[in-house]
């Protein structure tokens, strides 16, 4: 029987599963779980004009930010659904089939379209496969791998177990997990968090996941897996969609995620904005970190900045920290996954954010200067312009 002609249908929007990964380098592991990086950074770095203006702004100590410390749930939307692997299909005849075998599709590939139509989520992906199968059409997949685009054909196979058509591919379209808010600017509600990119170490850990959207919401910490040598700990949390903490995700950069909050947040330790320390102003010695260990209560903990590397801007590892607070050590064993973005404060100035934990020594880890985070964000350009506009009395 002749197959009916298929109109070009399909496409894809992806929420990538896993989360918030800071990069691991030999002895380090991110204080978050890994997700998948797909394409280029969502937004490139500042233009020379914008970067120069921001540096002047910071240098004149005009940027004042409210420290964060709140646990946040990070929900990302990206372009395409990601292949996580191939799977067997039990046919109507009771045989095992692998429809995607021989197509060259690999885990980590991004499916952008089926039959020319962009799919907006995993459910729509399944609907498009079902439509192709019931009409007798092949599924023509447009796939992205790194910067390369290629096409392949798969004939949908009816599965006796699921009673639907399948391509023999496992895909995912979401990312959700816990991190920590670093700061927000009280006038424009611009925020920064995490201090590192959200990426996929299996594909291209140096490049951020290209976003089509996303948001942050409030999160409660329900427990902590205590870290130990060779196995970093982890915050266990619950995300709250209706929480007071809500915001957009506009950028996913190598030094953090950035966006706009819906409303101001309270900080019991710092109810007024703090000055941002230039990287050169940070000193070795005592400091404090704000983070959540229980529920949604932000607490402050003692740390020591043991090393400062002003040449570590490329990977954001400008600070080396040591946890000295006994309660944090007793409860968490040191830096744990989920602490990425926890603000570091020294001499009543906002100086940095926690980013990495040393796998073989969870008491120690890396931090990134907040000045570097601010310079990385593109949307701060408009924030700086707004703050510089003269105020006219009515």
FITIVEX-52879 format. One line per field, with one value per residue (C-alpha): residue number from 1; x, y, z. Coordinates in steps of 0.02 Angstrom, whole numbers, plus 50000, padded with zeros to 5 digits. Layout:
# residues N
num <- [NUM; ...]
x <- [X; ...]
y <- [Y; ...]
z <- [Z; ...]
//
This chain:
# residues 394
num <- [1; 2; 3; 4; 5; 6; 7; 8; 9; 10; 11; 12; 13; 14; 15; 16; 17; 18; 19; 20; 21; 22; 23; 24; 25; 26; 27; 28; 29; 30; 31; 32; 33; 34; 35; 36; 37; 38; 39; 40; 41; 42; 43; 44; 45; 46; 47; 48; 49; 50; 51; 52; 53; 54; 55; 56; 57; 58; 59; 60; 61; 62; 63; 64; 65; 66; 67; 68; 69; 70; 71; 72; 73; 74; 75; 76; 77; 78; 79; 80; 81; 82; 83; 84; 85; 86; 87; 88; 89; 90; 91; 92; 93; 94; 95; 96; 97; 98; 99; 100; 101; 102; 103; 104; 105; 106; 107; 108; 109; 110; 111; 112; 113; 114; 115; 116; 117; 118; 119; 120; 121; 122; 123; 124; 125; 126; 127; 128; 129; 130; 131; 132; 133; 134; 135; 136; 137; 138; 139; 140; 141; 142; 143; 144; 145; 146; 147; 148; 149; 150; 151; 152; 153; 154; 155; 156; 157; 158; 159; 160; 161; 162; 163; 164; 165; 166; 167; 168; 169; 170; 171; 172; 173; 174; 175; 176; 177; 178; 179; 180; 181; 182; 183; 184; 185; 186; 187; 188; 189; 190; 191; 192; 193; 194; 195; 196; 197; 198; 199; 200; 201; 202; 203; 204; 205; 206; 207; 208; 209; 210; 211; 212; 213; 214; 215; 216; 217; 218; 219; 220; 221; 222; 223; 224; 225; 226; 227; 228; 229; 230; 231; 232; 233; 234; 235; 236; 237; 238; 239; 240; 241; 242; 243; 244; 245; 246; 247; 248; 249; 250; 251; 252; 253; 254; 255; 256; 257; 258; 259; 260; 261; 262; 263; 264; 265; 266; 267; 268; 269; 270; 271; 272; 273; 274; 275; 276; 277; 278; 279; 280; 281; 282; 283; 284; 285; 286; 287; 288; 289; 290; 291; 292; 293; 294; 295; 296; 297; 298; 299; 300; 301; 302; 303; 304; 305; 306; 307; 308; 309; 310; 311; 312; 313; 314; 315; 316; 317; 318; 319; 320; 321; 322; 323; 324; 325; 326; 327; 328; 329; 330; 331; 332; 333; 334; 335; 336; 337; 338; 339; 340; 341; 342; 343; 344; 345; 346; 347; 348; 349; 350; 351; 352; 353; 354; 355; 356; 357; 358; 359; 360; 361; 362; 363; 364; 365; 366; 367; 368; 369; 370; 371; 372; 373; 374; 375; 376; 377; 378; 379; 380; 381; 382; 383; 384; 385; 386; 387; 388; 389; 390; 391; 392; 393; 394]
x <- [50000; 50067; 50113; 50017; 50119; 50170; 50164; 50315; 50273; 50364; 50494; 50549; 50569; 50666; 50668; 50830; 50831; 50961; 51023; 51136; 51306; 51460; 51612; 51717; 51903; 51998; 51976; 51819; 51636; 51494; 51380; 51236; 51185; 51235; 51120; 51145; 51222; 51159; 51221; 51302; 51278; 51104; 51179; 51356; 51458; 51445; 51488; 51647; 51543; 51429; 51572; 51672; 51521; 51488; 51670; 51665; 51502; 51572; 51736; 51642; 51553; 51384; 51322; 51237; 51152; 51047; 51133; 51033; 51061; 50885; 50868; 50794; 50718; 50782; 50665; 50737; 50665; 50783; 50775; 50743; 50721; 50878; 50907; 50956; 50973; 50893; 50763; 50685; 50507; 50399; 50307; 50131; 50209; 50297; 50471; 50599; 50637; 50760; 50689; 50829; 50970; 51087; 51027; 51183; 51084; 51180; 51138; 51155; 51092; 50956; 50803; 50746; 50607; 50507; 50441; 50480; 50376; 50450; 50386; 50368; 50383; 50403; 50216; 50202; 50351; 50254; 50100; 50199; 50272; 50097; 50030; 50169; 50140; 49951; 49965; 50100; 50231; 50415; 50479; 50611; 50713; 50816; 50954; 51087; 51251; 51366; 51363; 51317; 51142; 51095; 50937; 50888; 50734; 50650; 50494; 50380; 50344; 50183; 50224; 50118; 50162; 50120; 49988; 50065; 50194; 50375; 50542; 50646; 50719; 50717; 50709; 50694; 50632; 50657; 50782; 50738; 50846; 50908; 51035; 51057; 51017; 51173; 51104; 50973; 50971; 50828; 50773; 50760; 50750; 50890; 50965; 51113; 51127; 51233; 51398; 51425; 51347; 51214; 51296; 51315; 51484; 51450; 51442; 51519; 51548; 51621; 51463; 51299; 51134; 51048; 50882; 50716; 50648; 50647; 50613; 50668; 50548; 50562; 50628; 50628; 50774; 50702; 50866; 51051; 51158; 51317; 51474; 51631; 51797; 51769; 51579; 51509; 51350; 51185; 51036; 50870; 50730; 50553; 50508; 50361; 50278; 50173; 50312; 50353; 50517; 50485; 50585; 50629; 50789; 50857; 51037; 51137; 51320; 51483; 51475; 51294; 51113; 51030; 50853; 50720; 50627; 50440; 50454; 50584; 50646; 50684; 50854; 50858; 51045; 51057; 50900; 50997; 51100; 51286; 51428; 51506; 51690; 51804; 51903; 52061; 51980; 51949; 52068; 52124; 52047; 51878; 51713; 51536; 51423; 51233; 51139; 50993; 51013; 50835; 50670; 50682; 50781; 50935; 51079; 51255; 51408; 51591; 51716; 51895; 51957; 52125; 52178; 52138; 52175; 52137; 52191; 52055; 51920; 51900; 51831; 51770; 51883; 51948; 51932; 51975; 51865; 51876; 51722; 51762; 51587; 51561; 51373; 51390; 51526; 51421; 51263; 51334; 51515; 51566; 51511; 51371; 51277; 51142; 51253; 51313; 51276; 51281; 51342; 51509; 51521; 51679; 51702; 51518; 51538; 51470; 51626; 51582; 51480; 51516; 51535; 51630; 51675; 51838; 51788; 51929; 51908; 51726; 51779; 51859; 51798; 51800; 51709; 51687; 51700; 51531; 51615; 51653; 51472; 51410; 51527; 51465; 51282; 51212; 51048; 51141; 51177; 50997; 51000; 51152; 51072; 50914; 51013; 51109; 50953; 50921; 50771; 50645; 50531; 50349]
y <- [50000; 50169; 50281; 50442; 50597; 50684; 50869; 50939; 50943; 50967; 51045; 51060; 51161; 51079; 51082; 50990; 50868; 50864; 51036; 51165; 51106; 51194; 51121; 50985; 50990; 50845; 50881; 50985; 50951; 51074; 51106; 51058; 50918; 50915; 50964; 50973; 51111; 51129; 51273; 51444; 51553; 51627; 51801; 51849; 51960; 52148; 52260; 52358; 52512; 52424; 52333; 52492; 52584; 52446; 52439; 52626; 52604; 52470; 52564; 52715; 52604; 52651; 52472; 52420; 52251; 52156; 51991; 51833; 51665; 51600; 51427; 51434; 51307; 51329; 51283; 51299; 51298; 51267; 51237; 51058; 50894; 50801; 50619; 50521; 50352; 50222; 50098; 49937; 49927; 49770; 49756; 49692; 49528; 49511; 49545; 49666; 49811; 49955; 50084; 50210; 50084; 50133; 50314; 50383; 50468; 50479; 50526; 50714; 50752; 50883; 50848; 51015; 50963; 50816; 50830; 51016; 51064; 51123; 51031; 51130; 50993; 50806; 50775; 50860; 50758; 50600; 50669; 50705; 50530; 50458; 50563; 50506; 50325; 50326; 50409; 50289; 50424; 50414; 50537; 50651; 50716; 50875; 50851; 50964; 50899; 51036; 51164; 51035; 51002; 50839; 50746; 50566; 50458; 50339; 50237; 50238; 50065; 50022; 49963; 49824; 49878; 50063; 50044; 50187; 50226; 50248; 50292; 50194; 50353; 50415; 50604; 50735; 50912; 50985; 51038; 51070; 51080; 51184; 51324; 51485; 51666; 51775; 51953; 52069; 52254; 52331; 52466; 52363; 52190; 52123; 51965; 51848; 51668; 51509; 51589; 51459; 51398; 51265; 51141; 50960; 50887; 50745; 50864; 51038; 51090; 51258; 51324; 51373; 51295; 51407; 51457; 51501; 51539; 51488; 51545; 51532; 51493; 51470; 51308; 51231; 51124; 50965; 50880; 50869; 50722; 50759; 50771; 50672; 50647; 50584; 50611; 50787; 50814; 50876; 50982; 50893; 51016; 51045; 51177; 51294; 51364; 51487; 51549; 51733; 51708; 51711; 51776; 51757; 51681; 51794; 51735; 51577; 51626; 51546; 51648; 51625; 51645; 51816; 51882; 51991; 51957; 51988; 52071; 52122; 51994; 52013; 51978; 51971; 52005; 52141; 52244; 52380; 52362; 52327; 52396; 52276; 52247; 52258; 52096; 52189; 52239; 52061; 52004; 51836; 51805; 51792; 51812; 51746; 51648; 51659; 51499; 51388; 51223; 51201; 51252; 51426; 51507; 51600; 51586; 51657; 51546; 51584; 51547; 51594; 51656; 51567; 51613; 51748; 51721; 51875; 51780; 51648; 51749; 51631; 51490; 51601; 51520; 51680; 51630; 51478; 51457; 51354; 51322; 51360; 51367; 51217; 51205; 51203; 51071; 50964; 50975; 50970; 50919; 51075; 51141; 51037; 51030; 51163; 51295; 51366; 51551; 51573; 51752; 51788; 51945; 52024; 52192; 52231; 52218; 52088; 52005; 51839; 51680; 51497; 51394; 51231; 51103; 51007; 50824; 50761; 50897; 50959; 51084; 51185; 51251; 51391; 51557; 51689; 51876; 51963; 52098; 51964; 51904; 52081; 52105; 51942; 51991; 52077; 52134; 52237; 52359; 52421; 52418; 52530; 52648; 52657; 52693; 52831; 52920; 53082; 53078; 53217; 53276; 53287]
z <- [50000; 49953; 50096; 50105; 50078; 50239; 50262; 50345; 50529; 50690; 50803; 50979; 51136; 51276; 51462; 51501; 51648; 51781; 51837; 51872; 51842; 51886; 51802; 51879; 51851; 51922; 52107; 52090; 52066; 52046; 52194; 52080; 51964; 51783; 51642; 51457; 51359; 51185; 51081; 51101; 51255; 51259; 51247; 51209; 51323; 51332; 51189; 51225; 51264; 51386; 51473; 51493; 51563; 51689; 51745; 51776; 51869; 51983; 52003; 52068; 52195; 52124; 52109; 52270; 52284; 52410; 52452; 52420; 52502; 52465; 52390; 52215; 52099; 51922; 51780; 51605; 51431; 51288; 51101; 51050; 51143; 51192; 51150; 51305; 51218; 51106; 51165; 51104; 51038; 51055; 50889; 50861; 50803; 50970; 50902; 50972; 50854; 50863; 50741; 50771; 50747; 50606; 50599; 50681; 50819; 50983; 51161; 51179; 51002; 50995; 50889; 50819; 50700; 50636; 50459; 50459; 50610; 50776; 50928; 51088; 51217; 51242; 51234; 51067; 51007; 51046; 50959; 50801; 50802; 50824; 50681; 50566; 50614; 50592; 50420; 50363; 50349; 50396; 50525; 50450; 50596; 50593; 50721; 50794; 50861; 50920; 50779; 50646; 50578; 50493; 50442; 50462; 50431; 50552; 50515; 50669; 50739; 50832; 51008; 51081; 51259; 51247; 51110; 51015; 50882; 50935; 50857; 50981; 51054; 51234; 51246; 51383; 51382; 51555; 51686; 51866; 52021; 52165; 52172; 52271; 52233; 52242; 52236; 52165; 52123; 52224; 52101; 51941; 52024; 51914; 51995; 51977; 52039; 52035; 51982; 51844; 51683; 51666; 51551; 51498; 51542; 51419; 51270; 51287; 51467; 51417; 51333; 51416; 51371; 51244; 51320; 51244; 51416; 51597; 51773; 51952; 52094; 52282; 52356; 52530; 52589; 52664; 52705; 52667; 52614; 52709; 52604; 52634; 52548; 52372; 52378; 52387; 52485; 52417; 52467; 52451; 52415; 52358; 52230; 52264; 52109; 52208; 52320; 52344; 52253; 52066; 51920; 51738; 51671; 51535; 51522; 51555; 51555; 51609; 51770; 51818; 51769; 51766; 51755; 51834; 51996; 52008; 52178; 52308; 52434; 52619; 52694; 52883; 52889; 52757; 52732; 52641; 52482; 52500; 52399; 52274; 52305; 52155; 52135; 52185; 52351; 52410; 52547; 52612; 52782; 52866; 52774; 52784; 52669; 52662; 52620; 52673; 52766; 52830; 52753; 52676; 52818; 52758; 52883; 52888; 52910; 52938; 52799; 52761; 52593; 52580; 52403; 52275; 52090; 51986; 51830; 51850; 51764; 51616; 51723; 51865; 51995; 52072; 52255; 52359; 52514; 52672; 52779; 52961; 53035; 53149; 53122; 52933; 52945; 53063; 52957; 52781; 52794; 52698; 52528; 52452; 52288; 52291; 52373; 52207; 52207; 52396; 52421; 52505; 52610; 52679; 52767; 52739; 52550; 52429; 52362; 52281; 52263; 52302; 52142; 52164; 52297; 52303; 52283; 52391; 52521; 52535; 52669; 52529; 52362; 52236; 52225; 52090; 52122; 52103; 51998; 51868; 51872; 51842; 51695; 51618; 51613; 51459; 51537; 51666; 51525; 51531; 51722; 51726; 51601; 51706; 51864; 51775; 51711; 51806; 51921; 51880; 52018; 51971]
//
